[in-house]
């Protein structure tokens, strides 16, 4: 960093966190007080290698520890517990995604902001107990997110995520005011149970 490198880039290159570096500047001594001895039940090098041999064997290489442990138990063989196998796999970096398919990605849903009336509608379902035990009616309520006013509601006999969109079109709730506000924008249904002018 004395030569002009950024602290964040230098920390990424060294594999440490920026807060760790700041703590080292304030306190050069190692302040960690973790265990100084190895647990008595820790796997020995031979036991760890045996676990790895079982996990990477041709028979079990495509199975998870959750499948391997009961299979070996049926044969009267005990190598290690399920959690220990996962811990060994994690330590050897063998829990990474395998296969040609792309790993599962978690994307944050788009944020909806209501800046005016009739730009974002929110809907929800409320279960209403029916006369027959175990059956319900479904109250669909649509409200304007900006003004918090109720746009409309209806009680239906079945539950469906597409019901609010179909229902608002059938009831004519997309008023001329809303159409003029949204112009040629399309009313979209979102996984957050929200109708918006996109």
N, C-alpha and C positions, 0 to 999 in steps of 0.2 A: 504494500500500500504506500510505502514511502516513495516509490517510483511513479505513483499516480494512478494505481489501480483502484477501482471502486471497492468498497468494503463488501458489498453484497456479492459481487462477482468473485472476489477472493475467497469468501466463505463458501460459496457454491463449489469452487474448485477444490477446496480442502475438505468439503463434506461436513462442515460444522455450521451451526446456526449463528447468526449475527449477535444474538443475545449472549451466547456462550463466549464469544470473543470479547464482548464488553465486560462480562463478568471476570474474565481472565485479566483484563487491564486493571480492574479494581482490586482483585484478590488473586495474586499470582499463585498462591498455594492451592492445592487441590482440596476443596471443602467437602467433597463427597464422603459420606460415612456409610457406605454400603457394606455388605458382608465381606469379611477378610479371609474367610475360610470356605472351602467347598462343602456343599451339603453332603451329608452321609449317604443319602439315597441317589446322588448324582450318578449318571451312567459312566462307566469306565470307557476307555477308548475302544476296547474290544466289543463291549455291549453296544456302543453307538454305531460301530462299523457293522455289527450284525443287523441292527435295525435298518441301516441304509441298504444293506445287501437284500433284505427282504422287500423293502419298499421299491427298490429299483430292479428287482428280479423280473424276468420275462413273464412270470405268472401274475404278478401284482402291479406291474408298472402302470397299468391303466385303471387301477382301483384306488379308492381313497382309504385312509386309515379306518374310517367308519365301516367299510366293507371288509378290510383285511383282518381286523381284530376278531370279529365274530367267526370268520372263516377259519382262522387258525385255532380259535377256541373250540370249534366243533371237532378239530383234529387233535385236541389235547395239547396244543402248543401255545406257549405264552412267550412273546418276545418283549413287548412293552405295551403300555396303555395307549389309548387313542390320542390323548392329549400329548403324551411324550412323543409319539410319532409325528404329530403336527409340529411340535417344538423342534424336533430334529430336522424336519423338512424345511422349516422356516430358517433355521440356522445355516443350512446348506443352500439356501435360495432356490429350493426346488418347488416352491408354491406359485411360481409365476405362471401366467397364462400360456397354455399350449394349444397348438392347432392353427389352422389357416384362418379361421374365423376371427374377426376383430373382437377384442374383449369388450365386455359390457361397459358402456359409457353412461355416466350420470350427468344429465344436462339440467341446468336450472330453467324452469319454465319462464316464458317471457312475463315481465312485470307489466301489469295493466294499471294505467293512471287515468282517473276520471277528472278531466279538466273542465267539463261542462255537463249540463243535464243531457240525458239520453245519448251518452257516448259509451258507457259501460253499464251493462246490466248483470246483476248477480242473481243466481237462483239456487234453491236448495229444496230438499225433500224432507217432509216430516211424516212419520208413520202414524197413522190413526188406527186405533184398534177397531176391528170389525166385530159384528155380533158373533161370528163363528170363531172359536178359539184357534189361534195360530195364523189367522188371516188378517190382512191389513188393507186399508185404503191409503193412498199416497197423495199427500197435499203438496202440490208444486207451487212455490211462491217465487215470483220474479220481482226484484226491486231495483230501482235506479241507484247506482253506487254513489253518485254525486249528491243527489238530494235526499237519499234514503227513503224515497217515497215508493209505495207498492205499485208496480206497473200492472200486475194482474196475478190471479191465482186460480187454481182449479184442482179438484179432487178426482183422481183417476184410480182405476182398479189394478193397474199394472205399473211396474217401475221400469223406466228406460231413460238412458242419458239423452236420447234424441227427442224425448217427449216435450221438453220446454220449447225447443226450436220449432217443432211441428205444431205445437199448441199455440205459440205466439203468432205464427203465420195463419193458422185456422181462425183464430179469434180476431184477427185484424189489429193486433196490438202494435204492429209496426206502423204507427200513425204517420200522417203526412208531416207532422212536426219532426218526427225522428228521421223520416226519409230525407227531409230537406236539410236536417242537421248533418246527416251522414252522407248525403248526396249519392254518389254511386258506390259507396263503400259497402262491403259485404258483412252481414252479421255472422260472426263466427262463434262456434261453441268450443269452449276450452275445457281441459281436464280439471280445472279448478272450479268447475260448475259456474262459469261466468260467460255471459253473452256480451260481445263488444262489437263496436263498429270498427272493423280493421281497415 
